[in-house]
């Protein structure tokens, strides 16, 4: 096998590996972002409910 063919195969496998790595990293970032968003919204909703309950409890006193 010639050296030029070998370097072409190395470059192709290198770019394939880079492409796969970038895709996996992007998926991980997207999943983490949505998890964080859902967690943030859940916390906001629960704090809103807590405030609402405190408010109604104060009204009933």
FENNORWO-V444920 format. One record per pair of residues at least 6 apart in sequence whose C-alpha atoms are under 8 Angstrom apart, sorted by sequence separation. I is the first residue (numbers start at 1). GAP is how many residues later the second one is. If there is no record, write none. Layout:
i-><I & I>
gap-><GAP & GAP>
This chain:
none
